[in-house]
Each structure stands twice: as structure tokens, then as C-alpha cells.
């Protein structure tokens, strides 16, 4: 059964710092991996989707990498801003080799960027 | 265009009552998903609809939970004889096709069972 772990559970950084959020998964037979952002009381916003054949995706100040063989992904946020404060969720979708499992989510990293 | 919408945004009910939660996916999206987010827990997959195929119900926690998708668009999640442990935020998402595509989430329905 696929399990997704995110470390750290919470992170507080001063504005302007570069930071890395970590995600690990136990079954490397994935189809893709998605990073989401969730603001308090709101739904999820998709940030980046990496297909299993890809190594990384970039959007603005965000860069997500994927190392499928080791079961890891990182989300790099450059020059953090207070508006980046939110919970960041990692989710993986299993491939046909693992039974086409739906998205399995980690519990998230709660990020606070202090002005 | 408009995003995924859900109604109601909040629902308070008494234990034992039935509730219906509604999801309107993005127009043209063939895939629709329901998830549950409980306090302190991660998001938990409930059910998945893809076009006219039989839904994937593997995540439904009990037979008190059911869902329909009418006309390939709007979906309703029904919880019968609600229990306090059903209290959670229920999130709906849609994607253009199936799992290969980005999922877009609605704002959720916060269900409180007293």
C-alpha cells in the first residue's frame, strides 16, 4: 500500500529565504506526482505536476524534482514571501503496475513565512 | 471558466440524519473525484468517476456512503445515518481526463455531525 510522508510537518522561515520541502513515497511504481497548496479553510490549488518520465518541473519561483527510483520529491521555493504561507501537500498516483491507485496524499507541510 | 463549485459550504447535522453534498465540476472535465479531509488526517480518497465507466468506489469507508454523477456532470455524495466520525471537510475535484491530468479542487463542504 502506497504511503506518502512529508517532512517537516511545519516550517517557519524569514522572508526572502530559499527553502525545500520534502516528500517521500514507498512504492516507486507511480504515474505522476503533484504538489498542491492549501490555504486555511480553502480547497487545494495545484502547483506542479510531474509525470513519472520527468525529473523536474518549474513554475515561477517554484521548482519540483522527482527521483522515482528512490521514492523522493522536493519542492524548492525561491525567495520566499509571506504570501507563500500555506500548507503544501504532495500526492502520488499509482501506475497500472500498482493497480491504478488514485491520488495518495501526504499530511502536508505547514509553511509560515515571517515578514 | 468557472472552477469546481461545491454546496453547501458548511453543513451541521444531527447524528443519524442523512446528508447530501453537491459538486459541480469544471465544464468539459470527464473525471470527478471525492476526497475527505479529517482533522489531523491527510486527504483520503473516497470515489472516482470517469465518463460513463463504472465508478471506482474503493475508498468509500462504509455502505452508508454513496455517490452519483448525473449526466456526466454534477455529482452528489450522500451519507446516510451520519455518525460523529463523519465530521470532516469533503472535497471534490475534477480533471479533463483521468488520473494523468491535473486535478482541480473545489473549496469543500465542512460537515459537522453533532
Interface residues (C-beta under 8 A of the other chain):
Chain A: X4 X31 X32 X34 X36 X42 X43 X44 X45 X46 X49 X51 X89 X91 X93 X100 X102 X103 X104 X105 X106 X107 X108
Chain B: X4 X33 X35 X41 X42 X43 X44 X45 X48 X56 X58 X59 X91 X93 X99 X100 X102 X103 X104 X105 X106 X107 X108
